[in-house]
Amino acid sequence: MLHSYDELYVAKAQTALAQMLRYAVEDMHLELNEFWDRFLISGVADLFGKGDYRFLVGKSGVETAWEVMWRVTGEWPKEQPSFSLEKSPTYWTGWILAWYQWYSGQSFRRISEFLSPEQAREMYNPYHEMDPMQFADAADTIRRRKESTTRLKKYRERLGLSQSELAKESGVSVRMIQNYEQRQKDLSKAQTKTLWLLARALKCSMEDLMEY
């Protein structure tokens, strides 16, 4: 499993994201998914997910929420943060999503395609009392249920390419493409060169094609 950054920073990342969501929802009174969309649009989610230390350890969760809002609206929030030792379901949502993003190596944007923060918050009971791996298993099950078609096939069809046309464009054999699209072989375990060739031909990133 390829993690997003060193495990040394995971606990700090979890606390920062948990504080960010708690401030946005409980102090700014924004809807959880509404703020999460701003988090994604602002570009902060990409930086955070790639292990940018300004957000993992350089800022508090509240300061990260401020930056998200400033990047999206051009204004700094005026609400003062309230501090509590209680770890609410919203706090836990940030905590578990930070861990799952690190553990799975997926971007927050990619995770949001199959699991919204509000859906994750609904999983608070019983998963907040379980090992995070059990949440990961549940999240992966949700992803597989929603992704009945492989991402390779989705991107190929989006460009209107047949398998043989993609083979010609990429240099990857038709048989290999069929194996990956039918999940007879796992594209996430393919050689980096193969993944790169397919991504280049499909005009997307290598991460976009991976099934995890």
Secondary structure, 3 states (H helix, E strand, C coil): CCCCCCHHHHHHHHHHHHHHHHHHHHHCCCCHHHHHHHHHHHCHHHHHHCCCHHHHCCCCHHHHHHHHHHHHHCCCCCCCCCCCCCCCHHHHHHHHHHHHHHHHCCCHHHHHCCCCHHHHHCCHHHHCCCCHHHHHHHHHHHHHHHCCCCHHHHHHHHCCCCHHHHHHHHCCCHHHHHHHHCCCCCHHHCCHHHHHHHHHHHCCCHHHHCCC
